[in-house]
């Protein structure tokens, strides 16, 4: 597996596959051919169907500027869901690139995988668990052993950006960009306390406020941290921000939780997928929930078994979750879904504390199950805005 530095990326939303991936590809190509006269770009499949709502067109234009850009869209199911062709026209030549955005901001150009530096000696949770138990290591100590002493510095930067994103989101009101006219709700959730509000309701309200704040910033093209993707960026920060405030935890404890969450996300990315266009929302929000559940369990000094069970429960109860963004915007159901998953992560962690000794399903098994489920899912339910709520919402609009 690669470094968790490749999992946690700081950048602009709203989509790691539709925004960050094309941004990185166009930036590289522009640096290589700054003298280009024009660019002709064809977006395929999910990029074509949800590119407008995911700001794909605008990020490509802005990145390649001042090079003029022409667009075309096409559906070819033999191509990857997030595939694009780029033609760069020079004075006496045309350069062609096939770019696949594989999720999490990672890209493959011309089917030639860039050199991948795998630093982890293990790729499955069972292997990591066996190694840690044999060498008397915690999961955090394992991550630090592999990543090196400076990983804490990197994770502190990640945590500082997560906090900044939440605070920015909580401070804003108004309507998110796009034709859906979705109202920002984070600030309202933060301040709308019920009279004699039960503690459990307060927890749900605050965790939801933090998840909404991050996801609304993402939907607005703000700066977020992929955890593991843009569309699922609100889950992990919400849980950690709430827990630090509630228990007055030092940043070091949060850093350790981020390391463990990153390890969980890395295992999913290595053995399955974190791309909504490949695996549906179970691969994005389901993976984020697993990361957050493992992180939450670690804050209570849970055992490796308890951490594994927390992550497994979180994914298990997201199996089959479709990705059906209305009009292609990362707003409905994405923002609310981040909040629900953050609360579910806390619940999964609680279950693991009591029942890890009686479980039957391993984390590796549920990751494999999630991946196969995603491959079997009809393409319309994987980030195309053609089915599910997206379909029925537009049917309703036509009637009205």
N, C-alpha and C positions, 0 to 999 in steps of 0.2 A: 504493500500500500504506500501511497505517497504521503508526504507531510500533511498534517492538518492545516498547514498554512495554505494549501491548495483548496481546502474546503471552506474556510472562513475568508471571504473576500469582501473588502470594503469598496462599495461602488454605488452607482445610481440605479434605482429601480426603473420600471416595475417588474422586470423579468430577467433572471439570470441567463436563460436560454434565448430569449427574444430580444433582450436589450444589451446585456453585458457581452454575450458571445459575439453578436454582430459588431459591437463596438471594438472589441479586441481584434477581430479579423480585419475590419476596415482601417483601423489605426495602423496595423502592421503593413497592410498593402499600400496605404498612403505614404508611409515612411519610405517604402521601397520604390514607389513610383510617384514622387511629388510633381513630376512634369506632365502627368496624365492630362489629356484634353477632355475626356469625359469617362463616365463609368455607366455601364448598363448592368442592372442587377435583377435577377429573377428569384423570387421567393417561392418556396414550395410548401405544400401541405399545411402544417400548423403555423409556420411563419406567414404563409399567405393568408390563412383564414383569420388569424387573430393579430396580425401585424399592426393594424391600426390601433387597436386598444392597448396593445403592449408597447406602443411607441417605437416599433421596429423601423418604420420608414423614416421617422424624424431623427432617430439616433444615427442611422446610416448617412442621411443627408448632412447632419451637423458634423459628423466625424470626417467625412470626405471633403467637406467644404474647404476651399472654393471650387473644387472639381464638380462640374455639373453631373447630376445623377438622373438616369431614367430607370423606371421600375416596370416589372412585369410580374404576374403571379401565375402559378400553375399547380395543379394537383396531379401528382404521380406517386402512387402508393408503393412503387418499388424503390422510392427514395426514402431516406430517413425523414421522420416527421419535421425535423428542424434543419432543413437543407436549403442552401442558397448558392446560386452561381453568380460569380462576379467577373465581368469583362472590363478590363482596363484598356482604354484606347490611347495609344501613344501616337506620335507623329507618323511612324512607319511600321507599327506592329500592334497586335492585340494580345494581351495576356489574359488567360482564363484561369479561374480558381473555383474549385468546388469546396464549399465550406459547410461543415456539419457542426452545429452547436449542440453538444451532447449533454448540457445541463451544468448548473453550478458555475457558468461563465467559461467552461472549458470548450475548446474547439479543436476540430481536426480539419486540416487543409489538404485538398487533393488526395484524400484517403491515406495520407502519409502521417501517421501518428508522430507528433514531436517526441523527442526523447523523454521518456517518462522515468523519473528517478524514484524508484521505490525504496524507501528507507526502513520500512517495517519488515521484520523477518517473518511475520505471521499475517494471515489475511482473514482468518475466521475467529469468532469470539472464543470458541472452544479451545483453539490453539493458544490464544492469548491468556485465557484463564489457566490453562495447564502450566504455562510458563510462569505466570505470576505466583501461583500457588507453590510451584516447585522452587521458586527463588525468593519466596517471602516478600513479594512486592504488591503494592496496591496498584490499581489501574492508573492512577495519576503518576505514580513512580515509574511505571512502565512507559508511559508516554514521555515523561521527561528523560528517561534513559535513552530512548530512541531519538527524540527530537533535539536533545541537547539543552544546555543550561539557559539558553536565550529564549526558549519557548515561552517562559513566563512573561517576558517583555512583550512578545508578540500578542499574547492573549490579553495582557493588560490593555494594549491598544484596541483590541477587539472589544473588550468590555467598556472602555471609555466611549467608543463610538456607539455601542448599543445604548448606553445611558443617554448620550447626547441626542440620539434619534428619538428615544422615548420622550425626553423633555421637549424637544421641538414639536413632536406630535401633540403633546398635551397642551401646548400653548396656543394651538391654532384652532380656528373655527372656519365655517364656510363650506363651500361645495368643491368636491374633487373634480379635476378636469375630465371632460368627456360628456357624451350625450346622455349618460344615465343620471347625471345630476345627483350623485350620492352625497349626502350630508356627512361631514366629519362628526364623529360621535365620541371620540376619546375624552375630550375635555368635559363633556356632559356626564360621562360615566364616572369620571374622577370626582366630580363635585355633587352629583345627584344622590346624596345620602338619604336613606329612608329614616323616618322617625323610629327610634328603638330598633335599629337595624341589627339583625342577628350577625354574629361574627362570621358564620359561614357565607352569608350573603355579602358581607363586606369583602371577604376574600375573593369571591367570584367577581364582584364589581371592580375591584382594583386590578386584579389580574387581567380582566377583560379590557380595562382602560389602557393598560400598558401594551397589550397585544394590538388593540385598535390603533394606538398612537404610532407604533412602528409600522403597521401595515398601511395606515393612511399616508404616512410619509413615503412609503414605497410606491403606493398608487399615484402619488403626486410627483414621482420622479426624483424623490429626495435621496439622500445618502443613507444607505443601510448596510448591514452585514449579512451576507448569505449564510443561512443557518438551517438547512444546508442550501436553500435557494432563496431568491427574492420573494417568490410567492408564499413562502412559508417562514419568512424572516421574523415574524412577530411572536412566535411561540416560545422559543428559548429565552430571549431577552425578558419577556413578560414574567416568566417564572422566576428567573434569577433576580430581577429588579424587585419584585414583590418580596422574595425571601430575604434579600439583603436588608430591606427596610424593616421587615417584621422582626427579624432575629438579630439585627445589628451585626451582620457578618462582615468580617474584613475582606478587602479585595482579594487577598491571597486565597481565601476559601472559594470565592467565585472563580478565580483563575483555575483552580483545581477542578471545579465542576465543569468549566468550559473545556478543559483538556479531555475529560471523560466523555462529555457530549460529543466532542470532535472525533474521538475514537469510534464511538457508536456510528456517527454519520459516515466516517471513512469506511467502516465495515460494510455498510449498506451500499455505498457508492462503488466499492470494489466488487462486491458479489451480486449486486442487483442493479438498481438505478435510482437516481434522485430526480429524474426528469419527468415532469407531468405529461409531456408529449409522448413519452415511451411507456410509463407505468400508471398514468392517471394521478389523481391527487393523493392517493395512498403513498406514492413515492415521494411526494413533497411534504405535505402536512403530516402524513403518517410517520415519515422519517424524522421530521422536526419534533413531533410528539415523543418519539422514542428517545431522541437526544435530550429533550427537556426532562423526561421521566428519569432517565439515568442520572442527569445532573442533580435533580431534586433529591434523589435517593442518596447521592454522594454527600450532600450537605448534612445529612444525618449520620454520616459515617457508616453507611450500609456496607454489608459484605459484598463481595463480587457476585455471589449468587443472587442477592437481592437486587443489585444494580441490573444484572442480566434480566431478571424477571420483570422489573419495571419497564425496561426497554421493549421486551417481548410483548407484554400486555398492551403497551401503547400502539404497537404496529398491528397486533392481532385484531384490535377493534377499529382499525381503519381499513381492513382488507376490502377491496372492491370499490373504494371511494373514487368516484369519477371526477374528472377535471372538466367542468362545464361553465366556464366564465361567460357571463352574459355580455354579448357584443364584443367579446375578446378582451374586456377590461379586467384588470386584476383588482376587482372591487367586490362584485357579487358573484359567488358566495365567499370569495377568498378572505376578505377582511374578518367577517364574522367567524369563519371557519378557523382562523388562527386563534381567536379568543377561546372558542370551544375546545380546541386541542390543547391550549395551555392549561385550562382547568382539568382536562382529562389526564394530562401528564402528572399533575399533582395526585389525582386519584389513583393512577396506575402505580405511582411510587408508594402510596399508602397500602395498597393491596400487597405489594411485594414485601413490605416489612413484615407482614403476618404470615404469608402463604408461600413464600419461595420454596420451602422444603417439600411441598406437595405437588409442585408443578410437573407437567408432562411434556411441555413444548419448549424447545430450546430457542435461543435468539437466532442461531444460524438457520434453524428450520423455518422460522417465521419470515426471515429475510428471503429465503428461497421461495417460500409460498407467495410472498408479495410480488416477487419478480415474475413468477409464472402466471399469477393472476393478471398482472398488468399486460403481459404479452397476449393473453387470451381475450382481453377486453376489446370490444369493438372500437376501431379507430375514432369513431364519432365522439366517443366519451373521453378522449384524451387530448384536451387543450385545443379543440377545434371550434368551439362555440356553435356546434351544429346540432347538439342533442342535449338531453337533460333539461335543466332549468332554462338554459339559453334558448332552447327550442320553444318551450311552452311560454316563456316570457314574451318572445316575439309574436307568437300566435295570439296571445292576449292583447298585445299592442295593436295588432291588425284588426281585431274585433272592435276595440275601442276607437 
